């Protein structure tokens, strides 16, 4: 089972081993792919972006 960087530590008595640069690179690539996939699944959004237009101040 792979661990995510946001997972809590394994346990105080048995900490997770430090990751190697190769493992870190693989984890970052996996996180990037997951984020890209999530973005693609939410696009196009059902509602277009609505820019904020401030109301005119009363004179």
C-alpha distance (Angstrom), angle and dihedral (degrees) to the residues before:
residue distance angle dihedral
X1 . . .
X2 3.78 . .
X3 3.76 121.4 .
X4 3.77 126.1 -136.8
X5 3.78 121.9 -137.8
X6 3.79 89.2 -114.8
X7 3.82 94.0 54.7
X8 3.79 115.3 109.6
X9 3.81 116.5 -106.1
X10 3.80 115.8 -78.7
X11 3.80 93.0 -115.6
X12 3.80 136.5 -47.5
X13 3.81 90.8 -113.5
X14 3.79 94.2 47.3
X15 3.84 108.6 31.0
X16 3.79 119.6 -168.5
X17 3.80 113.0 -97.3
X18 3.79 117.6 -104.8
X19 3.78 111.9 -94.6
X20 3.77 121.4 -116.8
X21 3.80 121.0 -125.1
X22 3.81 88.5 -104.5
X23 3.83 91.6 52.7
X24 3.81 90.9 46.3
X25 3.81 90.8 52.1
X26 3.82 91.4 49.0
X27 3.82 90.9 48.4
X28 3.81 91.9 49.4
X29 3.82 91.1 48.9
X30 3.83 90.5 50.6
X31 3.82 91.4 48.6
X32 3.82 90.7 49.0
X33 3.82 91.8 50.1
X34 3.81 91.1 48.2
X35 3.80 91.6 49.6
X36 3.81 92.3 47.4
X37 3.80 90.9 49.6
X38 3.80 91.8 49.4
X39 3.81 90.4 50.2
X40 3.81 91.9 49.8
X41 3.80 90.6 50.4
X42 3.81 91.3 55.1
X43 3.80 95.7 47.0
X44 2.97 127.8 124.9
X45 3.74 95.1 31.7
X46 3.77 116.9 -144.9
X47 3.80 92.0 -121.9
X48 3.79 122.6 46.5
X49 3.78 119.4 -124.2
X50 3.76 110.6 -85.6
X51 3.80 113.8 -147.7
X52 3.78 115.6 -141.8
X53 3.78 112.5 -108.8
X54 3.80 113.3 -172.7
X55 3.77 117.6 -133.4
X56 3.78 118.2 -110.4
X57 3.77 113.1 -97.9
X58 3.80 115.4 -114.5
X59 3.80 112.7 -103.5
